[in-house]
């Protein structure tokens, strides 16, 4: 039962983290079209700050802590190739998370180096990674890595 509770909270934290990973780049799409130091610029900065620091980062930490607790109880997963690929994709999501925080800091400094299309494209990255992760977890493909 304790395992199921940990797993439930792990899933809740994943969902919270993913919501942020999906929404923050969308905020950047709209933020990029605002004028620096305008009221809308300040509003977007506040929204992005709160999303990143009050939702996404705590959810990331909880996801990892609970994930490691679950893995501690099931170390045999580390011998499964699909699980190792899943861990790699989760690491890619983590790198993406930190990249988004760098982009936020650029907005905070007033930089608008990237085109809006760039933010529209990167908005799809977490969706693709999440799709592959879910397929790996549910299907558990049995294939050999070279």
C-alpha positions in Angstrom: 0.0 0.0 0.0 2.8 2.4 0.8 4.3 1.7 -2.6 1.0 2.6 -4.3 0.8 5.9 -2.3 4.3 6.8 -3.4 3.5 5.9 -7.0 0.3 8.0 -6.9 2.1 11.1 -5.6 4.8 10.4 -8.2 2.2 10.5 -11.0 0.7 13.7 -9.5 4.0 15.4 -9.5 4.8 14.2 -13.1 1.5 15.7 -14.2 2.2 19.0 -12.5 5.7 19.2 -14.0 4.4 18.3 -17.5 1.7 21.0 -17.3 4.5 23.5 -16.7 6.7 22.1 -19.5 3.8 22.4 -21.9 2.5 25.8 -20.8 5.7 27.8 -20.2 6.9 27.7 -23.9 3.3 28.8 -24.9 3.7 31.8 -22.5 7.0 32.5 -24.3 5.2 32.6 -27.7 2.9 35.4 -26.5 5.5 37.1 -24.4 7.9 37.4 -27.3 5.4 39.6 -29.1 5.2 42.2 -26.2 7.3 45.3 -25.9 10.1 45.2 -23.3 9.1 46.9 -20.0 5.5 47.2 -21.0 2.7 46.2 -18.6 2.1 43.0 -20.5 5.9 42.3 -20.4 5.7 42.6 -16.6 2.6 40.4 -16.4 4.2 37.7 -18.5 7.4 37.8 -16.4 5.3 37.4 -13.2 3.3 34.5 -14.7 6.5 32.7 -16.0 8.3 33.2 -12.7 5.4 31.8 -10.6 5.0 28.9 -13.0 8.7 28.0 -13.0 9.4 28.5 -9.3 6.1 27.6 -7.6 4.9 24.8 -9.8 7.5 23.4 -12.2 10.7 23.2 -10.1 9.0 21.8 -7.0 7.2 19.3 -9.1 10.5 18.3 -10.8 12.1 17.8 -7.4 9.2 15.7 -6.1 9.1 13.7 -9.3 12.8 12.8 -8.9 12.6 12.1 -5.2 9.6 9.8 -5.5 10.9 8.2 -8.6 14.2 7.3 -6.9 12.2 5.9 -3.9 10.2 3.7 -6.4 13.4 2.7 -8.1 15.0 1.8 -4.8 12.2 -0.7 -4.2 12.4 -2.0 -7.8 16.1 -2.0 -8.8 15.5 -4.7 -11.4 14.1 -2.0 -13.7 17.7 -0.9 -14.3 18.2 -4.1 -16.2 15.3 -3.3 -18.6 16.3 -1.5 -21.8 13.0 0.2 -22.2 13.4 1.6 -18.7 16.9 2.9 -19.4 15.6 4.7 -22.5 12.7 6.1 -20.5 15.3 7.4 -17.9 17.2 9.0 -20.7 14.1 10.7 -22.1 13.2 12.0 -18.6 16.7 13.4 -18.4 16.0 15.1 -21.7 12.9 16.6 -20.2 15.0 17.8 -17.2 17.5 19.5 -19.6 14.5 21.1 -21.4 13.3 22.4 -18.0 16.6 24.1 -17.3 16.7 25.4 -20.8 13.3 27.0 -20.3 14.6 28.7 -17.1 17.5 30.1 -19.2 15.0 31.4 -21.7 13.0 33.0 -18.9 16.1 34.8 -17.7 16.6 36.1 -21.2 13.1 37.6 -21.2 13.8 39.0 -17.7 16.8 40.8 -19.1 14.7 42.2 -22.0 16.3 40.0 -24.7 14.2 39.1 -27.7 16.7 37.3 -29.8 14.5 34.4 -31.0 11.6 34.6 -33.3 8.1 33.6 -32.1 8.2 30.6 -34.4 11.1 29.2 -32.3 8.9 29.1 -29.2 6.1 27.5 -31.2 8.4 24.8 -32.3 10.0 24.1 -28.9 6.5 24.0 -27.4 6.2 20.5 -29.1 9.3 19.0 -27.5 7.7 18.0 -24.2 4.7 16.5 -26.0 6.9 14.3 -28.1 9.1 13.2 -25.2 6.0 12.5 -23.0 4.5 10.4 -25.8 7.5 8.2 -26.1 7.9 7.9 -22.3 4.2 6.8 -21.9 4.5 4.3 -24.8 7.7 2.8 -23.3 6.1 2.5 -19.8 2.9 1.0 -21.0 4.1 -1.2 -23.9 7.4 -2.2 -22.2 8.9 -3.2 -25.6 11.4 -6.0 -25.4 14.3 -5.0 -27.6 18.0 -5.3 -27.3 20.3 -2.3 -27.3 23.6 -2.7 -29.2 
